[in-house]
Amino acid sequence: MTVSRRNFLGASGAFALISASTVSGRTQAASIPEAATMKDSATQPPYAPATGPDYNPVVTLNGWTLPWRMNGDWKEFHLVAEPVVRELAPGMIAHLWGYNGQSPGPTIEAVEGDKVRIFVTNKLPEHTTIHWHGQILPSGMDGVGGLTQPHIPAGKTFVYEFQLMKSGTFMYHPHSDEMVQMAMGMMGFFVVHPKDPAFRRVDRDFVFLMAAYDIEPGAYVPRIAEMTNFNMWTWNSRVFPGIDPLVVAKGDKVRIRFGNLTMTNHPIHMHGYDFKVSCTDGGWVPESAAWPEVTIDCAVGQMRAFDFVADNPGDWAFHCHKSHHTMNAMGHDIRTFIGVDTKEAGKRIRDLVPDYMPMGTAGMADMAEMEMPLPENTLPMMSGWAQFGAIEMGGMFSVVKVREGLASGDYADPGWYQHPEGTVAFEWTGEARDAARAPGTGQEANLTVVRPGTHQNNINN
């Protein structure tokens, strides 16, 4: 950040603003809180409050929380809408629009009952607004350009003021030329913590927003008119292997919150656990009504949150379950060559293109394992490596890493999970002795074997 937390929270000013209106002139501009900015694409530590009500701050996946200052009983934030450069993953950047140096913009955190004053400075080449998605507020603060307020002209600063009427999971985005501005990455998370610090409290609280882009190989700017044919499915404008892991201590109660500003729904699935859906952008699901899932669908414009207790250590895949959404730079006109003998055709093509390599006759996995020349500023369709080889994923994929012995504020990547002996799938060699042992006990387990045409037989191998 370009401003320290101490200096930001210690700043002061005088305001008498009562509506979403223009802030102009040297006196008013001098009293606007400094706008923090961030270029680092790594997940930043949680931003714990120095004063005010207690709450457990969220961790924004590959992002950060916007600092604020107190001015009387108003909590003041400053968002700057501007062009940004975002690294989607190492080897590819995108020229997007966002806030305070990044897309998505920084997460706003506050507490139920807070009075918030949010300055919005427009450094885009066109006008904009901000809509506070899911918030209950006066109509004139809702951020719909032309309907509830004038558009914010380029170079101007407007201010929004409202009191946070309920806690929950929300977001912000434009309602001004939104086909362009949202397609260019303008969005951010808004978390309102409960007034009662004990209400639905968790130990670790993660947030991210889903966005989709169509960026042709060699290009840097998304095709904003695309409606269905996207090739970069992102969490917080990052794709695997550029998405950081979600690091959790064994025994922690964990919440993961996400919102969807793509053009389609996303069934979000986590391995190794079932969880309870705890919150939507409409509010908290009563604990008695929270339902168990392993996959929760998130439609366009929705927010979802789920909770689980991290009692099962390991490296657990966490991803959208639409298979094309866990791939990068995927051409949708690829022909299927599975089962096709390409030896003769490949030989003839190599006479013209010496480096040509036919692929796809046995599936697409070889594309993840072979390092092939790529066009400028693009990514392999499937990439990323772990301790056992290639992870044949891209796009909306990460890993929840549950470990014993982590300190409460430790979010550093612990590396790959060291599996206890006897707990990793292995090649069958005809000897069942080791496979039949109960992991970690040295005791042989009872196996149930079913043979065609026979009854089940319990055997002790």
C-alpha positions in Angstrom: 0.0 0.0 0.0 1.1 3.6 -0.5 -0.2 4.7 2.8 0.5 3.1 6.2 -2.3 1.8 8.4 -1.3 4.1 11.3 -1.2 7.2 9.1 -4.5 6.3 7.4 -6.4 5.7 10.6 -4.9 8.7 12.2 -5.9 11.2 9.5 -8.8 13.6 10.1 -11.0 16.0 8.3 -14.2 17.9 8.4 -17.3 17.0 6.4 -20.9 18.2 6.0 -22.0 16.0 3.1 -25.5 14.6 3.0 -25.9 13.1 -0.5 -24.1 11.4 -3.3 -22.7 14.6 -4.8 -19.7 16.1 -6.4 -16.7 16.9 -4.3 -14.7 19.7 -5.9 -12.5 22.7 -4.9 -9.2 22.8 -3.0 -10.8 22.9 0.5 -13.0 19.8 -0.1 -10.3 17.9 -2.0 -7.8 18.5 0.8 -10.0 16.8 3.3 -10.7 13.6 1.3 -8.9 10.6 2.8 -5.9 9.4 0.9 -6.6 6.5 -1.5 -4.6 3.4 -0.6 -3.4 1.4 -3.6 -2.0 -2.1 -4.1 -0.1 -3.7 -7.0 0.9 -7.0 -5.3 -1.3 -9.9 -6.5 -0.5 -12.1 -3.5 -3.1 -12.6 -0.8 -2.6 -10.0 1.9 -2.9 -10.6 5.6 -6.3 -9.8 7.2 -6.8 -6.2 8.2 -7.6 -6.2 11.9 -9.5 -3.2 13.3 -7.5 -0.9 15.6 -10.6 0.7 17.1 -14.3 0.1 17.3 -16.3 -3.1 17.5 -14.5 -6.4 17.5 -14.7 -8.8 14.6 -12.6 -11.4 12.8 -11.4 -9.8 9.5 -11.7 -11.5 6.2 -8.9 -12.7 3.9 -9.4 -11.7 0.3 -8.0 -14.4 -2.0 -5.2 -12.7 -4.0 -6.4 -9.4 -2.7 -6.6 -7.0 0.3 -8.9 -4.9 2.5 -9.3 -1.2 2.0 -8.1 0.9 5.0 -10.4 3.6 6.4 -10.3 6.5 8.8 -12.7 7.6 11.5 -14.1 11.1 11.1 -16.4 11.7 14.0 -18.9 8.8 13.9 -18.3 8.2 10.1 -16.1 5.5 8.8 -14.5 6.9 5.6 -13.2 5.0 2.6 -11.7 6.2 -0.7 -12.2 4.2 -3.9 -10.5 5.2 -7.2 -12.0 3.8 -10.4 -9.1 3.6 -12.9 -7.4 1.4 -15.6 -5.2 -1.3 -14.0 -2.8 -4.0 -15.0 -3.6 -7.4 -13.5 -1.5 -10.5 -13.6 -3.9 -13.4 -14.2 -1.1 -15.9 -13.5 2.7 -15.8 -14.1 3.2 -15.4 -17.8 0.0 -13.4 -18.6 -1.3 -10.0 -17.7 -4.5 -8.2 -18.6 -5.3 -4.5 -19.1 -8.5 -4.1 -17.1 -10.5 -1.5 -15.2 -10.7 -1.7 -11.5 -10.2 0.2 -8.2 -7.2 1.4 -6.3 -4.7 -0.4 -8.5 -6.3 -3.8 -8.9 -9.2 -5.7 -10.3 -11.3 -6.6 -8.3 -11.0 -3.6 -6.1 -10.1 -3.9 -2.4 -12.6 -5.5 0.0 -14.6 -3.1 2.1 -15.1 -4.3 5.7 -17.3 -2.6 8.3 -19.7 -3.5 11.1 -23.5 -3.6 11.2 -24.7 -0.1 12.3 -21.6 1.7 11.0 -22.2 5.0 9.2 -20.0 4.8 6.1 -18.8 7.6 3.8 -17.3 6.3 0.6 -15.5 8.7 -1.7 -15.3 7.6 -5.3 -12.8 9.3 -7.6 -13.2 8.6 -11.3 -10.0 8.2 -13.3 -11.6 6.3 -16.1 -11.9 7.7 -19.6 -15.7 7.7 -19.2 -18.3 8.4 -16.5 -19.1 5.7 -13.9 -21.1 5.0 -10.7 -21.0 2.4 -7.9 -23.9 0.3 -6.9 -23.7 -1.3 -3.4 -25.1 -4.7 -4.2 -27.4 -6.1 -1.5 -27.2 -3.1 0.8 -30.4 -1.5 2.3 -29.9 2.2 1.8 -31.5 5.4 0.6 -32.5 5.3 -3.1 -30.2 8.2 -3.9 -27.2 6.2 -2.7 -27.9 3.1 -4.7 -25.6 4.0 -7.6 -27.7 3.6 -10.7 -26.5 6.3 -13.1 -29.3 8.4 -14.5 -32.0 6.8 -12.3 -30.8 7.5 -8.7 -27.9 9.9 -9.3 -26.0 11.7 -12.0 -23.1 9.7 -13.5 -19.7 10.5 -12.0 -17.9 12.4 -14.8 -14.2 11.5 -15.6 -12.0 13.4 -13.2 -14.7 14.1 -10.6 -15.2 12.7 -7.1 -18.6 11.8 -5.7 -19.4 10.6 -2.1 -21.9 8.0 -0.9 -23.2 8.1 2.7 -25.3 5.4 4.3 -25.7 3.4 7.5 -25.2 -0.3 7.3 -28.5 -1.8 8.3 -27.6 -5.5 8.3 -24.6 -7.8 8.5 -23.7 -10.2 5.7 -22.0 -10.8 2.4 -22.3 -8.1 -0.3 -20.4 -6.6 -3.3 -20.0 -3.4 -5.3 -19.9 -2.7 -9.0 -20.9 -0.1 -11.5 -24.4 0.6 -12.9 -23.0 2.9 -15.6 -22.0 1.5 -19.0 -22.0 -1.7 -17.1 -21.6 -4.0 -20.1 -18.2 -2.5 -20.6 -17.2 -1.6 -17.0 -18.1 -5.0 -15.4 -16.7 -6.8 -18.4 -13.4 -4.9 -17.8 -13.2 -6.1 -14.2 -14.9 -3.4 -12.1 -16.2 -5.1 -9.0 -15.3 -5.6 -5.3 -16.4 -7.4 -2.1 -18.2 -5.7 0.7 -18.4 -7.5 4.1 -20.5 -6.2 6.9 -19.7 -8.0 10.2 -22.3 -8.6 12.9 -22.7 -6.0 15.7 -22.5 -8.9 18.1 -18.9 -10.3 17.7 -20.0 -13.7 18.9 -22.7 -14.0 16.2 -21.8 -16.8 13.7 -18.1 -16.1 14.3 -15.5 -18.2 12.5 -11.7 -18.5 12.9 -10.9 -18.0 9.2 -13.0 -16.1 6.7 -12.1 -16.1 2.9 -13.7 -14.0 0.2 -13.4 -13.9 -3.6 -15.4 -12.8 -6.7 -15.8 -14.7 -9.9 -15.3 -12.9 -13.3 -14.9 -14.2 -16.8 -12.8 -12.7 -19.7 -12.3 -13.4 -23.3 -8.6 -12.4 -24.0 -7.3 -13.8 -27.3 -3.7 -15.1 -27.2 -1.3 -12.2 -27.7 -3.9 -9.6 -26.6 -4.1 -7.8 -23.3 -7.7 -6.3 -23.3 -10.8 -8.4 -22.9 -13.4 -8.6 -25.7 -16.1 -6.7 -23.9 -19.0 -7.7 -26.2 -18.5 -11.5 -25.6 -21.5 -13.1 -24.0 -20.8 -16.8 -23.8 -17.4 -17.7 -25.3 -15.0 -16.9 -22.5 -11.5 -18.4 -22.2 -10.4 -17.0 -18.7 -12.6 -18.1 -15.8 -11.2 -16.3 -12.8 -11.4 -15.9 -9.0 -10.5 -12.4 -8.1 -9.2 -12.0 -11.7 -6.7 -14.8 -11.2 -6.6 -18.3 -12.8 -4.9 -21.4 -11.7 -2.0 -21.8 -11.1 -2.0 -18.1 -10.1 -4.7 -18.5 -7.5 -3.3 -18.7 -3.9 -4.3 -21.6 -1.7 -6.7 -21.2 1.2 -4.6 -22.0 4.3 -6.4 -23.4 7.3 -5.4 -24.8 10.7 -6.8 -28.1 11.7 -9.8 -27.5 14.0 -10.6 -24.1 12.7 -14.1 -23.1 11.9 -13.9 -21.7 8.4 -16.2 -19.6 6.2 -15.7 -19.2 2.4 -17.7 -16.4 0.7 -18.0 -15.8 -3.0 -20.0 -13.8 -5.5 -20.7 -14.3 -9.2 -20.3 -11.5 -11.8 -19.8 -13.7 -14.8 -22.4 -14.5 -17.5 -23.2 -18.0 -16.2 -23.7 -20.0 -13.0 -20.9 -21.8 -11.1 -21.3 -25.0 -9.1 -18.6 -24.5 -6.5 -17.3 -27.8 -5.1 -14.8 -28.6 -2.3 -13.2 -32.0 -1.8 -12.8 -33.7 1.5 -15.6 -32.0 3.4 -19.3 -31.4 3.5 -20.3 -27.9 4.6 -23.3 -25.9 5.5 -24.6 -23.0 3.5 -24.6 -20.1 6.0 -25.2 -16.8 4.1 -26.5 -15.3 0.9 -26.5 -11.7 -0.3 -30.1 -11.6 1.1 -28.8 -12.4 4.7 -27.9 -15.1 7.1 -29.4 -18.6 6.7 -30.8 -19.5 10.2 -28.5 -22.2 11.7 -31.6 -24.5 12.0 -32.2 -24.1 8.3 -28.6 -24.3 7.0 -28.4 -27.3 4.7 -25.4 -29.6 4.1 -23.7 -29.7 0.7 -20.5 -30.5 -1.0 -21.3 -28.3 -4.0 -23.3 -25.1 -4.0 -24.4 -23.4 -7.2 -23.9 -19.6 -7.5 -26.0 -17.9 -10.1 -25.2 -14.6 -11.9 -25.4 -11.7 -9.4 -25.6 -14.0 -6.4 -23.4 -14.2 -3.3 -23.0 -17.4 -1.3 -21.1 -18.4 1.9 -20.6 -21.8 3.5 -19.0 -22.9 6.8 -17.2 -26.1 7.8 -14.9 -27.3 10.6 -11.4 -28.2 9.3 -11.0 -31.5 11.0 -9.6 -33.5 8.0 -6.0 -32.5 7.2 -4.7 -32.6 3.6 -4.6 -30.7 0.3 -8.2 -30.5 -0.9 -9.2 -29.4 -4.4 -11.6 -26.5 -4.5 -13.1 -25.5 -7.8 -16.0 -24.8 -10.1 -17.4 -28.1 -11.3 -18.1 -27.0 -14.9 -15.1 -28.7 -16.5 -14.5 -25.9 -19.0 -14.2 -23.4 -16.2 -11.1 -25.2 -14.9 -9.2 -24.5 -18.0 -7.3 -21.5 -19.5 -7.1 -20.0 -23.0 -9.4 -22.7 -24.3 -10.3 -22.5 -28.0 -13.9 -23.7 -28.4 -13.5 -24.7 -32.0 -11.0 -27.5 -31.3 -11.8 -30.7 -33.2 -11.8 -34.0 -31.5 -9.0 -36.3 -32.5 -9.5 -39.0 -29.9 -8.8 -42.4 -31.6 -7.5 -40.8 -34.8 -4.2 -42.1 -36.3 -2.3 -38.9 -37.0 1.1 -40.5 -37.8 0.9 -40.0 -41.5 -0.8 -36.6 -41.4 1.7 -35.5 -38.8 4.6 -36.5 -40.9 3.3 -34.5 -43.9 2.6 -31.4 -41.8 6.1 -31.5 -40.3 7.5 -31.3 -43.8 5.9 -27.8 -43.9 6.0 -27.0 -40.2 9.0 -28.7 -38.6 7.9 -28.2 -35.0 4.4 -29.4 -35.5 3.2 -32.0 -32.9 -0.2 -33.7 -33.3 -2.0 -33.9 -30.0 -5.3 -34.9 -28.6 -5.5 -38.5 -30.0 -5.5 -40.0 -26.5 -7.2 -37.1 -24.7 -5.8 -33.7 -23.7 -3.7 -34.6 -20.7 -0.4 -34.4 -22.7 -1.0 -30.7 -23.1 -0.6 -30.2 -19.3 2.6 -32.2 -19.2 4.5 -30.8 -22.2 6.0 -27.4 -22.3 5.2 -26.1 -25.8 5.9 -22.6 -27.3 2.9 -20.3 -26.7 1.9 -17.0 -28.3 2.8 -13.9 -26.4 0.8 -13.1 -23.2 -1.3 -16.3 -22.9 -1.3 -19.4 -20.7 -1.5 -23.2 -21.3 -5.0 -24.6 -21.3 -4.0 -26.8 -18.3 -1.0 -26.1 -16.1 0.3 -26.3 -12.6 2.4 -28.9 -10.8 2.3 -30.6 -7.4 4.2 -33.3 -5.6 2.8 -36.1 -7.8 3.0 -34.5 -11.2 0.9 -32.2 -13.4 -2.4 -30.8 -12.0 -4.5 -30.8 -15.2 -6.5 -27.8 -14.2 -6.7 -24.0 -14.9 -9.2 -21.3 -14.4 -11.4 -21.5 -11.3 -9.3 -23.9 -9.2 -7.4 -23.7 -5.9 -6.5 -25.9 -3.0 -7.7 -25.7 0.6 -4.6 -26.7 2.7 -5.6 -27.9 6.2 -2.7 -28.4 8.5 -2.1 -29.1 12.2 -0.3 -26.6 14.4 -0.8 -23.4 12.4 -0.9 -20.2 14.5 -4.2 -18.3 14.3 -2.8 -15.6 12.0 -0.6 -17.8 9.9 -1.7 -17.9 6.2 1.6 -18.7 4.6 1.6 -21.6 2.1 2.7 -24.7 4.1 3.8 -26.6 1.0 2.4 -29.9 -0.1 0.7 -32.2 2.4 2.9 -35.0 3.8 0.5 -38.0 3.7 0.7 -40.5 6.5 2.1 -43.9 5.4 -0.5 -46.1 3.7 -2.9 -43.3 2.8 -2.0 -42.6 -0.8 -3.5 -44.5 -3.7 -0.9 -46.8 -5.2 -0.3 -49.1 -8.1 -1.7 -52.6 -7.8 1.0 -55.3 -8.1 -1.0 -58.3 -6.9 0.0 -58.1 -3.3 -2.9 -57.0 -1.0 -1.2 -57.2 2.4 -0.3 -53.5 2.7 -3.6 -52.3 1.1 -5.6 -54.3 3.7 -4.0 -52.6 6.7 -6.0 -49.9 8.5 -3.8 -46.7 8.0 -1.7 -45.8 11.0 -2.7 -48.8 13.1 -0.7 -51.7 11.8 -3.9 -53.8 12.1 -5.3 -55.6 9.1 -8.8 -54.5 8.1 -11.8 -56.6 7.1 -12.5 -56.3 3.4 -15.8 -57.0 1.6 -15.3 -58.7 -1.7 -18.1 -59.2 -4.2 -17.6 -61.7 -7.0 -20.1 -62.0 -9.9 -22.7 -64.6 -9.2 -21.9 -65.0 -5.5 -23.0 -63.6 -2.2 -20.9 -61.0 -0.4 -18.1 -62.5 1.7 -16.2 -60.8 4.5 -12.6 -62.0 4.4 -9.6 -61.2 6.5 -6.8 -60.8 4.1 
